[in-house]
Amino acid sequence: MLTQSLGLFPRTSTSSLLLRGLRFASTEARVTVKPLNSRKTLLMDTYKELMEKNPVVLFAHHNNLVKQEDAFFRSQIKELGGQMTVLRNQLFQVYLRNAHLPDPCAPTPKAEQNRIHPLLPLFKGPTAAITFPETEPAKVARLLKLLEKSSDKLFIVGAKVDGGILDVPQLHQFKTLSSKPELQSQLLGLLHLLSGAGLVKTLEAGSHSLYLTLQSHHDNIDPENKKSE
């Protein structure tokens, strides 16, 4: 297995991690398990941002990717509008157990940790996260098609989509859906049709009510006509 130390998966720069960590700054000192500026704390902050800012996060296992293969997949994923980030499994699992807390880096008793997070079982091999900033099933479909050519060197094992957890079969169902803008357009069209039908019914009801009122007024004026009927 090739690791980051061999240069296949570039590390996130410390300066970049420091900038991401600034969003947790407050007037009160932040209490963390590891030193505030340690790499582990900064990576945990990065994982929190990765999971909270991206509605679509796919988890993939990577097996013995050579440098050229790694560069190829990163380039293809970038063209789709996504990004691949290699994860440190144990640290990411710590994040998952504490993800429901305001600060996952803070000291947390085991009783308060979520030790049955549905994503935890996925991290049984070298894992990467492929993130997309928008919920677009078509892009997920293109990604899955791309990875079919990887000869199992990079394959999806699960995903988080709009806060829900999907396994691989569910992800294949998701990829067939319309995009959010398309669904919104269809919904607006349906509402337009329904509102139009409602308007017709309202006008028909109003006309019927007006007819009954006029008929009653006419009968009051001409009671003989009413008797003859």
trRosetta pair geometry for C-beta under 8 A, 3 or more apart (Angstrom, degrees):
i j d omega theta_ij theta_ji phi_ij phi_ji
1 63 7.4 -76 -111 -143 84 55
1 64 6.4 -100 -111 -69 44 70
1 126 5.9 164 -162 -33 128 138
2 6 5.1 -85 -164 51 92 146
2 8 4.9 59 137 -3 128 153
2 64 6.2 104 -3 -129 98 45
2 65 6.6 -108 50 61 129 61
2 66 7.5 128 -27 -99 161 39
3 6 5.7 109 61 4 61 96
3 8 7.4 133 85 35 17 110
3 9 7.7 -76 171 30 36 109
4 7 7.5 64 178 -68 45 18
4 8 7.0 -111 -107 55 34 74
4 9 4.8 -69 -99 70 78 96
4 10 7.7 108 -149 -126 94 4
4 11 5.8 83 180 -66 131 88
4 86 6.5 174 -74 96 107 147
7 10 7.3 16 -163 -84 59 63
7 67 7.2 2 105 -103 93 117
8 65 6.3 139 177 92 136 93
8 66 7.4 -129 -119 -171 122 24
8 67 5.5 -126 -114 -91 78 66
8 70 5.1 148 -179 -28 90 163
9 70 6.6 -126 -75 -155 67 144
9 86 4.0 21 -178 -8 150 153
9 128 7.8 -146 -125 -96 139 117
12 16 5.5 -110 174 79 92 127
12 17 5.7 104 119 -56 115 99
12 43 7.7 144 50 -103 129 79
12 46 6.4 130 73 -120 171 161
12 85 7.8 12 -55 -141 117 107
13 16 4.4 93 65 4 89 104
13 17 7.0 -158 95 -5 48 84
14 17 5.6 -55 -150 38 36 112
14 18 6.3 41 151 -25 67 103
14 39 7.2 -71 -110 -98 95 89
14 42 7.2 58 -145 109 64 171
15 18 5.5 -50 -149 31 33 115
15 19 6.6 34 153 -20 63 102
16 19 5.8 -53 -154 32 33 111
16 20 6.6 30 150 -16 65 105
17 20 5.6 -55 -150 37 35 111
17 21 6.3 37 151 -24 66 106
17 39 7.2 40 116 -135 169 61
17 42 3.6 64 160 166 123 127
17 43 6.8 -29 -133 -62 134 51
17 45 7.1 117 -169 66 81 113
17 46 6.0 -57 -121 -52 87 120
18 21 5.6 -56 -150 34 32 114
18 22 7.0 47 149 -38 61 93
18 37 6.9 15 -109 -137 97 93
18 42 6.6 -37 -67 -120 46 132
19 22 5.8 -38 -162 6 37 117
20 23 6.6 -39 -178 7 46 109
20 42 7.0 104 68 -165 105 82
20 45 5.4 149 121 123 103 114
20 46 5.6 67 108 -86 161 71
20 49 5.7 -96 -163 -15 120 157
21 24 6.0 -50 -175 28 58 110
21 25 7.9 81 133 -44 69 86
21 36 7.4 127 172 168 139 83
21 37 7.5 153 99 -107 168 58
21 41 7.1 59 -118 126 132 96
21 42 5.3 -67 -54 -115 127 78
21 45 4.8 117 -96 61 72 173
22 25 5.2 -21 -167 -13 57 120
23 45 7.7 150 51 -172 98 118
23 49 7.6 105 43 -86 148 118
24 30 5.9 56 137 -100 112 155
24 45 6.4 -104 -19 -120 132 123
24 103 6.8 91 -148 -116 127 109
25 30 7.5 -95 -111 -28 39 126
26 30 6.9 110 32 -62 97 93
30 36 6.1 107 77 -113 109 117
30 103 6.9 -175 -158 -139 104 158
30 105 7.8 37 158 84 116 122
30 106 7.8 -111 -180 -82 80 93
31 106 5.6 60 91 -131 85 91
31 107 6.7 -53 137 8 109 96
32 35 7.2 41 82 149 115 6
32 36 5.6 132 26 -89 133 60
32 41 5.1 49 160 -117 155 128
32 103 7.4 -106 -92 154 82 125
32 105 4.2 -15 -133 139 105 112
32 106 6.1 -80 -104 -88 48 44
32 107 7.8 140 -172 -31 20 69
33 41 7.7 178 57 -84 73 95
33 105 6.2 -134 17 177 86 65
33 106 7.2 113 -32 175 79 13
33 107 5.5 126 -82 -79 80 67
34 38 4.3 -94 147 59 115 147
34 40 4.6 73 27 73 171 119
34 41 4.8 -150 80 -45 105 97
34 105 7.2 -81 38 -164 84 105
35 38 4.2 109 63 -33 87 106
35 41 6.7 -121 86 -7 46 138
36 41 5.9 -131 -155 119 25 166
37 41 7.1 -11 -18 64 4 128
37 42 7.1 25 -160 -49 41 113
38 41 4.8 91 60 9 84 102
38 42 6.9 -158 92 -3 43 90
39 42 5.6 -60 -145 43 33 110
39 43 6.0 34 157 -21 68 107
40 43 5.8 -54 -144 37 28 110
40 44 6.4 32 154 -21 62 104
40 91 6.2 -144 -145 -122 86 128
41 44 5.7 -53 -150 34 31 113
41 45 6.6 33 151 -19 64 103
41 105 5.2 65 -137 -144 83 143
42 45 5.6 -50 -151 34 34 114
42 46 6.5 39 148 -22 63 103
43 46 5.3 -50 -149 34 37 116
43 47 6.4 38 152 -20 67 101
43 88 6.5 15 165 26 153 126
43 91 5.8 16 110 147 130 150
44 47 5.7 -50 -148 34 33 111
44 48 6.5 38 150 -21 64 103
44 91 6.6 -119 -73 175 80 103
44 94 7.1 -60 -106 96 115 111
44 95 5.4 178 -142 -85 80 104
44 104 5.7 -150 175 96 115 110
44 105 4.9 132 101 -78 147 98
45 48 5.6 -51 -150 33 33 115
45 49 6.5 31 152 -16 65 105
45 105 7.0 -18 -56 -38 79 134
46 49 5.8 -56 -150 38 32 110
46 50 6.1 36 151 -24 66 108
47 50 5.4 -51 -143 35 32 116
47 51 6.3 24 160 -13 65 108
47 87 7.4 75 -104 -130 112 105
47 91 7.4 -179 -30 128 149 95
47 92 5.7 -177 -126 -117 147 77
47 95 4.4 -66 108 -109 142 172
47 104 7.9 -77 84 78 109 154
48 51 6.2 -63 -149 40 25 103
48 52 6.0 6 162 -5 64 119
48 95 6.5 -143 -60 -154 73 120
48 99 7.3 173 -112 -127 79 78
48 104 5.8 -175 -78 19 118 127
49 52 6.2 -67 -135 46 25 100
49 53 5.5 4 176 -5 67 122
50 53 6.9 -61 -125 41 13 96
50 54 6.2 -21 -180 13 53 121
50 57 6.9 93 148 -111 91 132
50 85 6.5 -97 -122 46 146 159
50 129 6.2 79 162 105 138 154
50 131 6.1 -123 -165 -72 89 151
51 54 7.1 -73 -130 47 15 90
51 57 6.2 -35 -116 -35 62 163
51 95 7.7 162 -8 144 143 128
51 99 6.8 -55 103 -138 159 130
51 160 6.9 21 -146 71 89 161
53 133 7.2 -30 142 -121 88 85
54 57 5.4 102 100 -64 119 91
54 131 4.0 -46 -149 -166 170 111
54 132 6.3 120 -166 63 107 36
54 133 5.8 -80 -116 -93 77 47
55 132 7.3 -52 64 90 75 82
55 133 7.4 67 18 -179 85 28
55 134 6.9 7 42 -155 120 16
55 135 4.7 -62 110 -57 137 95
55 161 6.8 39 151 -161 79 50
55 162 5.1 16 -170 -79 105 61
55 163 7.9 -42 -144 -21 76 67
56 131 6.8 138 91 -158 67 49
56 132 4.1 -6 70 54 119 104
56 134 7.5 -8 8 87 118 31
56 135 5.7 143 -44 -105 109 60
56 136 7.7 -88 -13 33 155 61
56 140 6.7 -122 -165 -72 145 114
56 159 7.0 -12 -164 -176 73 119
56 160 7.5 167 -148 89 30 63
56 161 5.4 14 -110 -114 74 75
56 162 7.7 -1 -68 -33 67 65
57 129 5.5 -19 -168 -166 100 109
57 130 7.4 145 -160 72 48 46
57 131 5.2 -11 -106 -102 75 79
57 132 7.9 -155 -70 24 39 67
57 159 6.4 163 88 -158 52 70
57 160 4.5 9 54 51 101 101
57 161 7.9 -154 33 -68 58 47
58 129 7.2 140 73 -161 44 54
58 130 4.4 -21 64 61 99 101
58 131 7.8 -166 24 -73 68 34
58 140 7.3 146 -58 -130 136 97
58 143 7.1 156 29 123 164 150
58 156 5.4 -47 179 -126 115 113
58 158 7.7 171 -154 96 58 37
58 159 4.4 -25 -106 -103 65 105
58 171 7.4 87 -117 -137 108 145
59 119 7.1 132 -26 -156 154 108
59 122 5.2 59 110 151 151 149
59 123 8.0 -81 -175 -72 142 73
59 127 5.8 -8 -172 -167 99 115
59 128 7.5 158 -154 80 53 42
59 129 5.9 -28 -99 -102 66 66
59 130 7.8 -167 -76 19 18 77
59 156 7.0 102 75 -153 48 66
59 157 5.5 -57 102 59 96 90
59 158 5.1 0 49 65 114 79
59 159 6.5 -166 11 -83 75 47
60 84 7.8 -43 43 -134 130 109
60 127 6.9 145 77 -154 40 63
60 128 5.1 -23 65 63 93 90
60 129 7.8 161 20 -95 79 18
60 130 5.9 41 -6 -14 121 113
60 147 7.3 -130 -127 -124 136 147
60 154 5.4 28 160 -176 133 79
60 155 6.1 163 -153 81 90 23
60 156 5.2 -50 -93 -90 84 48
60 157 6.6 145 -116 3 29 83
61 125 4.6 35 -139 88 121 123
61 126 6.4 100 -159 74 70 62
61 127 5.9 -42 -96 -96 58 65
61 128 7.9 150 -106 18 12 77
61 154 7.5 -175 86 -139 47 40
61 155 6.0 -13 53 60 87 78
61 157 5.6 64 -20 -33 99 127
62 65 5.3 -40 179 -14 112 121
62 70 8.0 56 -166 -102 144 90
62 86 7.4 -62 25 -111 143 99
62 126 5.3 -71 61 110 80 111
62 127 7.5 148 10 -113 82 15
62 128 5.5 45 -22 -9 121 118
62 153 6.6 18 -157 157 64 66
62 154 5.1 2 -107 -100 78 80
63 125 7.5 -19 -77 165 89 133
63 126 7.2 149 -81 52 48 116
63 152 6.6 -2 38 131 137 79
63 153 5.1 -122 63 -137 83 51
63 154 7.6 -152 23 -59 71 45
64 153 6.5 -90 69 -134 74 99
65 69 4.5 -136 -160 93 85 117
65 70 4.6 109 136 -63 126 84
65 73 7.3 -66 -140 13 144 135
65 153 5.5 117 -80 165 79 116
65 154 6.6 38 -74 -54 127 104
66 69 5.0 89 52 11 71 105
66 70 7.1 -135 95 -7 33 91
67 70 5.7 -56 -148 35 30 113
67 71 6.4 27 156 -17 65 107
68 71 5.8 -55 -148 38 31 110
68 72 6.3 36 152 -24 64 106
69 72 5.5 -51 -147 32 32 115
69 73 6.5 25 159 -13 66 105
69 150 8.0 103 -171 -143 117 87
69 153 6.4 -40 165 129 149 152
70 73 6.3 -59 -149 39 27 103
70 74 6.3 26 156 -17 64 111
71 74 5.8 -57 -145 39 29 112
71 75 6.2 31 156 -22 64 109
72 75 5.9 -61 -152 35 26 111
72 76 6.4 21 156 -15 65 109
73 76 5.7 -54 -143 39 33 109
73 77 6.1 33 158 -18 67 108
73 84 6.7 32 124 -22 101 163
73 146 7.7 131 -131 145 78 121
73 150 7.2 39 -89 -104 126 121
73 154 5.7 74 -120 13 161 171
74 77 5.9 -57 -146 39 28 110
74 78 6.2 31 154 -22 63 108
74 84 5.4 -113 -107 40 74 121
75 78 5.7 -56 -149 34 29 113
75 79 6.6 32 152 -22 63 103
76 79 5.7 -50 -152 30 33 114
76 80 6.9 29 150 -15 62 104
76 146 5.5 160 148 -157 140 147
77 80 5.7 -57 -156 36 36 111
77 82 4.6 -75 175 81 89 105
77 83 6.7 134 128 -99 116 14
77 84 5.2 83 70 -32 165 103
77 130 5.9 -114 -144 -143 138 112
77 143 6.9 50 -114 -120 80 106
77 146 7.9 -177 -71 98 67 159
78 81 7.7 68 -178 -60 33 11
78 82 6.9 -107 -84 69 28 55
78 83 6.7 49 -93 -93 74 61
80 132 7.6 -62 125 -101 101 113
80 139 5.0 128 179 -159 105 101
80 142 5.8 179 -115 94 124 125
80 143 5.9 113 173 -69 175 92
80 146 7.9 -111 -45 -16 140 150
81 132 6.2 60 106 -138 96 90
81 133 7.2 -100 157 31 104 92
81 134 7.3 -21 136 31 142 105
81 136 7.8 40 69 41 143 142
81 139 6.2 -59 48 -133 113 150
82 130 5.4 29 161 176 137 88
82 131 6.0 161 -158 79 86 42
82 132 4.7 -49 -96 -80 94 78
82 139 7.0 150 -39 159 110 126
82 143 6.9 29 6 -88 155 134
83 130 7.2 171 82 -151 37 53
83 131 5.3 -17 58 56 87 94
84 128 5.3 15 -174 163 97 131
84 129 7.3 159 -152 82 50 44
84 130 5.1 -19 -97 -99 76 77
85 128 6.3 160 80 -164 38 80
85 129 4.9 -14 61 59 95 93
85 130 7.9 176 21 -80 67 32
85 131 6.9 15 5 -4 112 113
86 126 7.6 -21 -153 178 103 95
86 127 7.7 134 -156 95 59 44
86 128 4.8 -45 -98 -102 53 92
87 91 7.7 -153 176 69 82 93
87 92 4.6 10 179 -44 125 147
87 123 7.7 -86 104 -118 131 116
87 127 5.1 -29 53 94 114 94
87 128 6.3 167 1 -112 84 30
87 129 5.7 75 -46 -18 117 98
88 91 4.2 33 94 28 112 117
88 92 6.2 155 75 -19 56 90
89 92 5.9 -64 -143 38 25 107
89 93 6.3 25 160 -20 65 107
89 123 4.3 148 -151 -179 103 118
89 126 7.6 -112 -42 -115 119 34
89 127 5.8 101 -87 25 94 115
90 93 5.7 -54 -150 34 30 113
90 94 6.7 35 149 -21 62 100
91 94 5.5 -47 -154 29 37 114
91 95 6.7 40 146 -19 64 100
92 95 5.3 -47 -153 33 39 116
92 96 6.5 43 148 -22 67 101
92 123 6.5 176 81 -99 115 149
92 127 7.5 -107 50 84 156 129
93 96 5.5 -47 -146 33 36 114
93 97 6.5 37 154 -19 65 102
93 120 5.9 77 -137 -131 97 85
93 123 5.6 -132 -64 56 108 157
94 97 5.9 -56 -152 35 31 110
94 98 6.5 -1 158 8 64 113
94 104 7.4 122 130 163 79 108
95 98 6.3 -83 -151 54 28 91
95 99 5.9 56 152 -69 70 89
95 104 5.1 50 -139 156 63 154
96 99 5.4 -19 -139 -21 31 121
96 114 7.3 -101 142 83 69 106
96 117 4.5 -169 158 90 108 165
96 119 5.6 -134 -131 73 143 112
96 120 5.8 179 108 -74 147 81
97 108 7.9 170 121 91 99 142
97 113 4.3 9 166 -174 108 109
97 114 5.4 -174 -152 60 49 65
97 115 5.9 23 -128 -84 110 54
97 117 6.3 -128 -84 -11 47 128
97 120 7.5 59 -64 -88 83 124
98 101 5.0 -45 -177 26 79 121
98 104 3.7 128 106 -142 112 78
98 105 7.7 156 112 -36 151 24
98 106 7.7 176 -171 50 139 73
98 108 5.4 169 -110 7 115 162
98 113 6.1 -47 -72 -122 70 86
98 114 7.5 -178 -64 23 22 88
99 104 5.8 5 -86 -88 39 130
99 114 7.1 -59 41 41 84 132
99 117 7.1 86 25 -113 121 145
100 114 5.7 91 3 -27 125 134
101 104 5.8 135 64 -83 102 52
101 106 6.7 -122 137 48 137 112
101 108 6.3 -123 -46 -98 167 137
101 112 7.4 67 -77 144 124 115
102 106 7.6 25 75 4 83 139
103 106 4.3 80 93 -22 108 110
108 112 5.3 -118 -176 81 95 114
108 113 5.7 111 125 -68 122 89
109 112 5.0 82 65 9 84 102
109 113 7.5 -143 99 -18 45 87
110 113 5.5 -51 -151 20 41 118
110 115 7.5 21 -173 -50 84 130
114 117 4.9 81 122 -58 110 91
115 120 7.6 36 -176 -65 44 169
116 120 7.4 -122 -159 22 20 138
117 120 4.8 109 71 -30 88 103
118 121 7.7 -47 -178 19 43 99
118 165 4.5 134 94 103 138 174
119 122 5.5 -44 -174 14 64 122
119 123 7.7 53 145 -24 80 98
119 158 6.5 176 -125 113 76 141
119 160 6.9 -27 -77 -58 134 107
119 165 6.3 -140 -59 -124 84 127
120 123 6.7 -63 -168 22 42 106
121 124 7.2 -10 174 -32 56 112
122 127 6.9 95 131 -116 95 145
122 157 5.0 140 -150 114 101 122
122 158 4.8 -104 -94 27 138 132
123 127 5.4 -77 -121 -12 75 153
127 157 7.7 -75 -120 33 105 134
128 154 7.6 -25 40 -141 131 103
130 143 6.8 147 140 -163 150 147
130 156 7.9 -72 30 -97 129 96
132 135 7.6 123 104 -87 116 31
132 136 6.7 -116 159 36 143 92
132 139 6.0 137 -125 104 150 140
132 140 7.5 -104 -3 -66 156 82
134 139 7.9 90 79 17 95 147
134 180 7.8 -123 180 20 95 126
135 161 6.8 98 -128 -167 106 90
135 162 5.8 19 -93 -56 143 107
135 179 7.6 146 107 -153 72 70
135 180 5.7 80 78 -35 106 119
136 139 4.4 58 96 7 111 110
136 140 7.1 167 95 -10 61 83
136 179 5.2 -3 -128 -118 72 109
136 180 7.7 -81 -83 6 59 89
137 140 5.4 -56 -152 37 41 114
137 141 6.2 46 150 -24 71 102
137 174 5.7 -151 -118 148 106 71
137 175 5.0 156 -177 -141 90 32
137 176 6.8 -69 162 42 139 17
137 177 4.4 158 -46 61 164 83
137 178 7.2 88 36 82 131 6
137 179 6.4 -147 26 -81 85 59
138 141 5.5 -50 -151 32 33 115
138 142 6.6 32 151 -17 65 103
138 175 7.6 108 -92 -167 21 73
138 179 6.4 -39 -2 -60 107 105
139 142 5.6 -50 -147 36 36 111
139 143 6.4 40 151 -22 65 103
140 143 5.6 -52 -148 35 33 114
140 144 6.4 33 154 -19 65 104
140 171 6.9 -130 169 -177 131 93
140 174 6.5 -18 94 108 158 106
140 175 4.7 -131 99 -101 103 91
141 144 5.9 -54 -148 36 29 109
141 145 6.4 30 153 -18 63 107
141 175 3.8 130 -75 -178 83 115
141 176 7.4 103 -85 -67 127 44
142 145 5.6 -54 -148 37 32 113
142 146 6.4 39 151 -24 64 104
143 146 5.5 -53 -151 32 32 115
143 147 6.4 25 155 -15 66 107
144 147 5.8 -56 -146 39 32 108
144 148 6.9 50 150 -37 61 94
144 156 6.7 -50 -106 3 85 141
144 171 7.4 156 -79 132 135 112
144 172 7.1 144 -160 -99 167 75
144 175 6.2 -64 12 -84 141 160
145 148 5.7 -39 -160 9 35 119
146 149 6.5 -65 -178 28 40 106
146 150 7.7 50 134 -40 66 101
147 150 5.0 -28 -160 -3 58 126
147 154 5.7 -109 -135 102 100 90
147 155 5.9 136 164 -107 123 52
147 156 6.5 105 93 -19 168 92
150 153 4.7 -125 164 49 95 84
150 154 4.5 -98 -168 45 160 82
150 155 6.6 -166 76 -60 131 74
152 155 5.5 -22 -135 -30 56 132
156 159 6.9 -7 -171 -50 119 102
156 168 6.1 138 105 -109 100 96
156 171 6.6 -112 136 98 145 166
157 168 7.0 -57 -148 -57 24 108
158 165 6.9 -3 177 -174 114 90
158 166 6.8 162 -164 86 66 55
158 167 5.8 -40 -112 -118 85 47
158 168 6.9 -76 -79 -47 48 69
158 171 7.8 -178 -145 -39 31 132
159 165 7.4 158 87 -156 47 49
159 166 4.7 -13 65 60 96 101
159 171 5.3 101 16 -94 134 124
160 163 7.2 8 180 -109 96 9
160 164 7.1 158 -157 78 58 36
160 165 5.9 -29 -102 -98 68 62
160 166 7.6 170 -94 17 18 81
161 164 5.6 -27 69 64 75 88
161 166 5.5 16 10 -8 116 126
161 171 7.7 155 -31 -109 135 80
161 174 6.2 -162 -50 -145 178 159
166 170 4.0 -139 -157 99 92 119
166 171 4.8 124 130 -63 127 76
166 174 6.2 -26 -132 -25 164 140
167 170 5.2 90 50 15 66 105
167 171 7.0 -121 103 -11 32 93
168 171 5.4 -54 -146 33 32 115
168 172 6.7 34 155 -20 64 100
169 172 5.7 -53 -153 32 34 111
169 173 6.8 34 149 -17 64 101
170 173 5.5 -51 -154 35 39 113
170 174 6.3 44 147 -25 67 103
171 174 5.3 -47 -146 32 36 117
171 175 6.6 43 154 -28 64 99
172 175 5.9 -42 -148 23 33 115
172 176 7.7 33 153 -19 56 101
173 176 6.2 -61 -167 27 38 110
173 177 7.8 49 142 -36 64 96
174 177 5.8 -42 -166 4 46 117
177 183 7.8 -4 167 -60 102 124
178 182 3.9 -114 171 96 116 129
178 183 5.1 149 91 -55 114 80
178 186 7.2 76 88 -10 165 137
179 182 4.7 94 54 9 76 105
179 183 7.0 -143 95 -5 38 88
180 183 5.7 -56 -144 39 31 110
180 184 6.1 32 157 -20 66 107
181 184 5.6 -55 -144 38 31 113
181 185 6.2 34 154 -22 65 105
182 185 5.6 -52 -148 34 31 113
182 186 6.4 31 153 -18 64 105
183 186 5.7 -53 -148 37 32 111
183 187 6.2 33 152 -20 65 106
184 187 5.6 -54 -147 36 31 113
184 188 6.3 33 154 -20 65 104
185 188 5.8 -52 -147 35 30 110
185 189 6.4 32 152 -19 63 105
186 189 5.6 -54 -151 35 31 113
186 190 6.4 32 152 -19 65 105
187 190 5.6 -53 -149 36 32 112
187 191 6.3 32 153 -18 66 105
188 191 5.6 -53 -145 38 32 111
188 192 6.2 38 152 -25 64 104
189 192 5.5 -51 -149 31 31 115
189 193 6.6 30 153 -17 63 103
190 193 5.8 -54 -152 35 32 110
190 194 6.3 28 152 -16 66 108
191 194 5.6 -55 -144 41 33 110
191 195 6.0 32 156 -20 67 106
192 195 5.9 -54 -143 38 27 108
192 196 6.3 30 153 -21 62 106
193 196 5.6 -55 -150 34 30 113
193 197 6.5 28 154 -17 65 104
194 197 5.8 -53 -148 37 33 109
194 198 6.2 34 152 -20 65 107
195 198 5.4 -53 -146 38 33 115
195 199 6.3 40 152 -25 65 102
196 199 5.6 -51 -150 30 32 113
196 200 6.7 33 152 -18 63 101
197 200 5.7 -51 -152 33 34 112
197 201 6.5 33 151 -17 65 105
198 201 5.7 -54 -150 37 34 112
198 202 6.2 36 151 -22 66 105
199 202 5.5 -53 -148 35 32 113
199 203 6.4 31 154 -17 66 105
200 203 5.8 -56 -149 38 30 109
200 204 6.2 30 153 -19 65 107
201 204 5.6 -55 -145 38 31 112
201 205 6.1 31 155 -20 66 106
202 205 5.7 -54 -146 37 29 110
202 206 6.2 30 153 -20 64 107
203 206 5.6 -53 -145 37 31 112
203 207 6.3 32 155 -20 65 105
204 207 5.8 -54 -147 35 30 110
204 208 6.3 30 154 -19 64 107
205 208 5.8 -55 -148 37 31 111
205 209 6.3 31 153 -19 65 107
206 209 5.7 -55 -147 37 30 111
206 210 6.3 31 154 -20 65 106
207 210 5.6 -53 -147 36 31 112
207 211 6.3 35 152 -22 64 104
208 211 5.7 -52 -150 33 31 114
208 212 6.6 30 153 -17 64 104
209 212 5.9 -54 -150 36 32 110
209 213 6.4 32 152 -20 65 107
210 213 5.7 -56 -150 36 32 113
210 214 6.3 28 155 -15 66 107
211 214 5.9 -58 -147 39 29 107
211 215 6.1 30 155 -21 65 110
212 215 5.6 -55 -143 37 29 113
212 216 6.3 31 156 -20 64 106
213 216 5.9 -55 -150 35 28 110
213 217 6.4 27 152 -18 63 107
214 217 5.6 -55 -148 37 32 112
214 218 6.2 35 153 -22 66 106
215 218 5.7 -53 -148 34 31 113
215 219 6.4 31 153 -20 64 105
216 219 5.8 -53 -149 35 31 111
216 220 6.6 33 153 -21 63 104
217 220 5.8 -54 -152 32 32 112
217 221 6.6 28 152 -17 64 106
218 221 5.8 -58 -152 36 33 109
218 222 6.3 -23 167 30 69 104
218 225 7.6 -54 146 78 96 142
219 222 6.8 -80 -133 65 25 70
219 223 6.8 61 170 -100 66 50
219 225 7.1 -127 -117 80 59 100
219 226 4.4 72 -149 -75 98 127
220 223 7.2 5 -147 -65 23 83
222 225 4.2 30 129 10 115 117
222 226 7.0 145 105 -17 70 84
223 226 5.3 -53 -155 33 45 116
223 227 6.5 45 149 -22 72 100
224 227 5.7 -52 -152 33 36 111
224 228 6.4 35 152 -20 66 104
225 228 5.8 -53 -150 34 33 112
225 229 6.8 36 151 -22 63 102
226 229 5.8 -54 -158 29 33 112
